[in-house]
Amino acid sequence: MVSQYWVYHQELLSGIKKATPMLTITNIYYLCFISLTPFATSWLNDSFLSRDSAIATAKI
């Protein structure tokens, strides 16, 4: 999943001549949160009735 978004980002950002530090940092944070999605959904699946896992998954 992360690699698919990485490819999309490469295509999207290919037209940019110079990436600013803010764009780079934003892109890294976005990919970080996407990489946490499988972990959060697995945690929610394992402990479906847990309030903490439901809150964490809803925030991602």
ABEGO torsion letter per residue (X at the ends): XAAAAAAAAAAAAAABABBBAAAAAAAAAAAAAAAAAAAAAAAAAABAABAAAAAAAAAX
